[in-house]
Structure formats: structure tokens, C-alpha cells
Amino acid sequence: MSDIQSINEIQDEIIDDFTGIDDWMDRYAMIIDLGNALPPIDEKLKTPDHLIEGCQSRVWLNAELTDDGKVNYTADSDAIIVKGIIALLIKVLNGHTPKEILDSDMYFIDKIGLAENLSPTRSNGLLAMLKQMRMYALAFDAIEKQKNVKP
């Protein structure tokens, strides 16, 4: 058994972290802290190609497939809450295979009340970020399958 946590184990941890905090101002502060802890994205990746469509704020997302077949996401945003939201998504999905990402049910978003406590534009942005992360995983999954096809 590896010491790598599953996507669901990470989601359950996040749910536990948020359960003890009733006040949404405190929850926002926690989300902002996560954003502030997000490793910086390489400045050369802050291009229109990496901007997520559907976000009111500017959010840059990059993904790379590691040699061991795991997806590594990096991101940044010009809005502190949004940067925290993408940090949460990265915390859950980073370091997993494309298939694990595609098969995951991101239930923590509803369990911690994130979507319902965001403005409609931020909620749409959350969905756009998640969609883009899944699109990267889908592309990497197709590449992996292609590699395994014998000529």
C-alpha cells in the first residue's frame, strides 16, 4: 500500500477541516490562506492559452504529465478567493493519474457548502476550473492510451 492519499481521502480531510468552522468569513479566510500557500506558477505560463474561459477573474492553469503517469497542476489567479478555490482543487487532484481524476466525484464542493456560498460568477468559475482540470486529464488519458497501443 502506498502512502499516497486517494482523491476521496483528501476530500474527506478537507470536509473535516471545514466542518469545525461554522462562520463563512472564517471559511473564506481558510480558502485565502490556501491560495496564499499555492506555489507560484511560472510567469511564462501566464498567457491567454492558460487562462480559463468562464472565470470572471483571471485564472491561469497549467498541467503536466509526470514520467510516472501522474498529473501535476500549477495555477494562479489575480483574485484571492479564486486563487484559494483553485488551490483547493489542486490539493485534491494533484499527483493522481488522469483516470483517477476523470473517475473522481468532487463531492467535497457540496459537502463544505462551497458552491452555495459563492457568488453566481464565482460558482461558474469554480465549474470552469474543474472542467479545465478534467480536460487536461482527458487529454493525458488519451496520450497514455495511445502509448499503450501496439503498432
Secondary structure, DSSP 8 states (H G I E B T S, - for coil): --S---HHHHHHHHHHHHHT---HHHHHHHHHHHHHHS----GGG-SGGGB-TT-SS-EEEEEEE-TTS-EEEEEEESSHHHHHHHHHHHHHHTTB-HHHHHH---THHHHTTTGGGS-HHHHHHHHHHHHHHHHHHHHHHHHHHHHT---
